[in-house]
Amino acid sequence: MGQIPVMTAAIILGIASAAFLGAGLVLTQFGLRTIHPLSGAAISVPSFTLVFLLLSPVLLRGEVIVWHAVPIFIAVGLVFPAVLTIMTFASNRALGPVVTGALGNLSPLLSVIVAVVLLHEPLRALQFCGLMVTVLGVLTITVTRTDDMRDWRTWALLLPLGASVLRGFIPPIIKIGLEAWPSPIAAGLTGYIVSTLTVLTVERIRTGRFTAQAPLSGKLWFACTGICNGVGTLLVYAALGAGPVSLVAPLYATYPLFTVGLSVIFLGNVKITFRLIAGTVLTVGGVVLVLVG
């Protein structure tokens, strides 16, 4: 009986994380109008880290550090969200938020495979079918170019594909760390501190400054993007702390649904088509299969 509330929490947190991550892709478009992707990462990641640090005395009250879990969270922080943010912003600039989200949605396949191999998580047939249907649904939604996409070269596809591979490996590694120290807040804060140092170092090497000389409006957009992505990232940590990777990965991978929906509303570059409706039905159906399985 005690497992039911926990699994319900994992489901809610997984879907909520998808909403925030999907919104972050759309907000990024506004910041990219005036700021380079690498400079944007040097604004967005530290912005949330600052908020996180200010709240940490309250959020981490009573926590006891489990030192052997810290290196795992540090290793994750070198990639997530630092490198993933840089690659996602660059992909967003080159391909637009819809295709970036679509190719990024391949990550749950890898996440589940790694979780089954490393964590020995069970994977039921119905769950696997749901996972495949979910991925197919999101790809159906985002397989065609939209008006927000600029002229792009084939090599640009390596950006979201590379990010997808990294994102696929991250959840099982986070899960290993959380089994040693079951504190999503501590894990997230450690990762964000390391990621902040990473993106600021990259920006310093690239431009000679820690922050870009850019319009205030662009900086504010990226600060909002950072907070949105940060909340989404924390919700991913919390969901993984409450449920298995095989459940959480397909749920938060539905973030392109939110990206498309918000793009329709705020960017006006996605039209309601039969493909969009069919893809949405497939995605929702796939998630239902995952939950039922």
N, C-alpha and C positions, 0 to 999 in steps of 0.2 A: 504493500500500500504506500510505503514511504517513497517508492520510486516514481509514482505518478506525478506528484507536484514537481519533482526535480526535472523530469522529462518535459513537463509542460513549460517550465521555466526555460529550458534549453531551446524549445521551439519558439517561444515568444522572443527570447533574446536573439536567436538566429535571424528571425524575420526582421526584427528591429534593426539589427546590424546592416542587413541588406538595404533597408530604407535610407539609413544615413550614408552608407557608402555610395549608393546610387545618386543621392542628392549631391554628394561631394563631387562626382564627375560633372554634373551640370554646373555647379558653382565655379568649377575650375575654368570653364569656358569664358567667364566674365573676366577672370584674372589674367588669362592668357592673351587678352586683347592688348595688354600694355607691358607684360612682364614675361621674360624668358622662363621656360619650364624649370630649369635648374635653380634660378633665382626664386621662383615661386615655391619650390620645395624648401628653400632656406628660410622662407617666411612661414609657410603653413605648419611644418612640423614643430619648430620652436614655439609657435603661437600656442598650440595645444599643450606642449610641455610646460610652458609657463603657467597656464591655468591649472594643469595637473599638479605642479609643485605647490602652488598656493593652496590647493585643496588637500594635499597629501597628509598634513597633520591630522585632519579629521578622518579622511578615508582610510588611513593606515593605523589608526588608533588601536592599540592592543596587539598589533602584529608582531610576531617573533620571526626574525630572519632565519631562513633555512639556507645556509650558505652554499650547500652543494647544488642548489637549484639556480643560484644567481648566474653562474657561467652560461647556463642554457638560455636564460632570458637575455643575457648580454649578446650571445651569438645570434639570437633571433633579432635583437635590436639593430644589428649591423645591416640586416636585410629588410626587416619589417618594423616600421613603415618606410625607412630611409630610401633604400634602393628601389623599392616598389613604387614609392611616391614619385621619384625622379623618372622612372620608366613610364609610369602611368601618365604623368603630366606631358612628357615628350610625345607619347602615343596620342594623347588627347589633342595636342596641337597639330600633329601630322594627319591623324585619321578621324578625329572627332570623337565625342563621348560614346556614341552608339556602337561603333565598331570596336572601340577600345573595351567597352563592357562586354561585347559579344565574345571576343577571343579570350578575354580574361575569364569567361565563364567555363572554359575547359578545365580550370584548376580543380574542381571537386572530383573529377575522375581520378586525377593523380593523388589527391588527398586521401580518398577512400582506399586506393590501392596501397599507399604507404601505411595507412592505419591498419589495414588487414595484415600486412606483412610484418610491420614493426610492433604494433600494439596488440596484434592478434584479436582485433575486434571482429565479431561475427557480422556477416553480410548476408541477409536473407534475399532470396530471389526477388521478392516483391520490391524490396528496397533498391536493389540493383536496377530493376526495370524502371522504377520511379526516377532514379538518378539519370538514366539514359534519356528518358522522356523529357525531364527537366532541361537537360543540356540541349536536346533537339529543339525544344520549344523556344529557348532563348536565341539559339542560332537562327531559327526561322524568323524571329522578330527582326534580327539585326543583320541578316545576310546581305542585304542590298545597300548600296550607297544612299546617303541622304544629303540634303542641301547643305548641311553643316560641314561636310567633308570636302577638303580642298584637294587639289591635284596631289597625288601621293605616289611614291615609288613602292615597288614590291618589298624592298628591304625594310620599309617602315613597319611591316607586319611582324618583324622580329621583336619589336618593342613590346606589344601586348602579349605575344606568344611567350617571350622570355619571362615577362612578369607573371604570366599564368603558371609557368613551371615553378617559379619561386613561390608563388602563392599556394601552389599545391603541396609543397613540402612543409610549409610553415605550420599549418594546424596540427599535424601529428607531433612535430617537435615541441610546440607550445603545450600540447597535451602531456608529453613526457615531463616537462618542467612543472606543470600544474599537479601532476601526481606526487611530485616531491614536495612542492610548496603550493597548496591549493588556495592561492590568493591571486585572482585575476588583476586586482588593483596593483599589487606589488609587481607582478609580471609586466603589466602594461607600462607602469612608471619606469621600470628599469629599461625596457625596450625603447621608450620614447626619449629618455636621457641619452642613450647611446646613439639613437637615430639623429637626434639634434646635433650632437657633436659631429656625426658623419656628414650631414648635409651642410653644416656651417664650414667644415673643413673643405669640402668640395667647392663651395662658393668662394671661399678665401683663395684657394689655389687658382680658380678659374678667373676671378675678377680682381683679386687683391683686396676685396672687402668681404665682410661677413654678411652684409645685406645689400641688395641692389639699390641703385639710385633710380627710383621709379615713381610714378604718380601715386599719391596717397590712396586713391580709389582702388588701384590695382592691388596695393598691399592689403587693404581692408578686405578685398574679395578673397585673397589667398589666406588671410587670417581666419575668415569665416569658413573657408574650405578646410583648413587645418583642424578647426574645432569640430566640424561635421565629420571629417574622416577619423578624427581622434575618438569621438564618441562611438562611431561605428566599429573602430578597432577594439575599444574596450569591451563593447558588447560581444564581439567575436571571442575575446578571451573569456568573458563570463559564460557565454554559451558553451564553450569547450570545457569549462570547469564543471558545467552542469550535465552535459550529455556527451555521447560518443561522437567522434569525427564523422562517422558514416551518416549521422543524423544532421549535424550542424553544417557540414560543408555544402550539401545541396541547398540548404535553406539560405545561407548568406550569399550563395552564388546566384541567387535570383535578383541581385541588385540591378542588373540591366533592365528588369521590368520597371523599376522605379526611375531609372535613368530615362527610359523611353517616355514614360508617363510625364515626368517633369519637363522633358524636352518639348513635348507637345504643348505644354502649358506656357513655359517661359522662353523657349528658344524659337518655337514656331517652325521647326525644320523637320518635323516628323508628321506625316499624314496618316490618318486612320485608314487602313487598307485591310483587305481580306487576310493578307499574310500576317499583319499585326494581330488581328483578332485570333487567327488560328494558332499563332505562336503563343499568345497569352493563354489560350485554352490548354495547349500542350504543357506549358510551364506549370500552370496551376494544377493540372491533372497529375503531372509528375511529382510535385510536392506532396499532393494528397497520397499518392502511392508510397512515397518515402515514409510519411507519417503513419499510414496504416500498417506498412510492413514492419 
